[in-house]
Amino acid sequence: MSELRDAAMVSKAWPFEEARRVLKRYQKQPPEKGYVLFETGYGPSGLPHIGTFGEVARTSMIKHAFEVISDIPTKLACFSDDLDGMRKVPGNVPNSDSLHDHLQKPLTSVPDPFGTHESFGHHNNAMLRRFLDTFGFEYDFYSATEFYGSGQFDEVLRRAVEKYDEVMEVMLASLREERRQTYSIFLPIHPETGRVLYVPMKKVDAENHTITFDDEDGREWTLPVTGGNVKLQWKPDFGARWAALEVDFEMYGKDHSTNTPIYDKICRILGWRAPEHFTYELFLDASGQKISKTSGNGISIDEWLTYASTESLAYFMYQKPKTAKRMHFDVIPKAVDEYHQQLRAYHGQDIKAQLNNPVYHIHGGDVPQSDMVIPFAMLLNLASASSVEEKDAMWGFINKYAPDATADTHPNLDQAAGFAIRYFQDFVKPNKVFRTPTDQERKALGELAEALSSEEAALAAIAAKNAMMGNDDPLPEADFANEEFLQSVVFAIGKTNGFEPLRNWFTAIYEVLLGASQGPRFGGFIALYGVQETIDLINAGLNGKLG
């Protein structure tokens, strides 16, 4: 443990950098509450989305990193702001017409349109918890409705009344003049209608901890701020929640960054040291536009998991969190293969390199072995060339390359084969465009088919390439089961046919034979797909039968 902790204390991996910042809070003495609290928040007006996964996954990575460098216990709190008023009726729920009479009521007071839970808020909280449990996150769940109503928030709410002018000064400095005239940090919950009211305060009584206001009909009310009678506006609520829970760390998107000073000041006014925070860049769609739940651009978590594993998504989330990343379907194959590349590298690395490896943080230090003996991109190209639609057919090709592999011994490979077929059918197949080879390409492809037909022709192609390059190295042993030998043959054909740069040769192979501008290392593809099958594919391409 000492070696691990020493390495972690100097690691440049961002979870350790963030963990060390949190540890500095307690370099003089441990927290009085007995643990360090990491928090992530959730607005339950809709279903959990990919940003929710990102926040909890990244926070969990930092929490684990902290546990490596410190013996102070930790907790992760997932806070649902389900006391928020329903501002509009969601368009993607059943029985939506029945919700119009409940606008501005707290989400936990709105009937569940799905008919399965006590309220719409309870339904979405259940979806959130199921979501978190599916991925194995360890957390304590907090409902704002319970937090306000049970008295857990009362002390901070009383303090907010006593410090009302100070908190208002922070907020008013951030508002336009028109908004300042009616703004209050407190949102009363109407005793009769149950609606969350956005009304100005007539009086804030610091001695009795009450507020006085007129409702929308002009009737005056005086309510205690405790016991769930009011909630805080969202910006003050952020800082007050930090103070009430004594939060030590929270991350959020860049769109919150301008509010960070507001959150921090309110937290300090209400009696707690502002937590450490981490601002991550937002995700973009294929066009470079910000991903929006409303517009539905980008990719959802369910969509990602239709085509790839949870771990590949966690890998994508780990990479450069402070850099805006385009999140669309094209990134999935690359994320899958890079994740498994890191898995394969991990077990041969020293401890310093392991702590900088994303898979250490994805798996909380308990890193499995990769059984992906064939890259996901290669599986996609196999699906493309063979037009397989069933996983069993895919395994017929896989076993040519890896005879001892089975679905039981290589479960990740088996899962990936199914994903590859699905991804190919939905994204690759509709966009395949085969082209006719040029005269130069036609000649070279014919020579490649001939070279794959006999050992003599294959070795002759390599010898011709060596002579052309002034290379007197001995010829390799001919082995059509060896992807390195096959790659040498493909390379030799390209060189002797004058492709400059040589990547133009490989581009031609992909565009003529696979209907795509990019593709696999072709020697490996031949070994996987089969030599005779590749010869047949070349002939089909030369005869215009692939389009």
Disulfide bonds with the S-S distance in Angstrom:
none
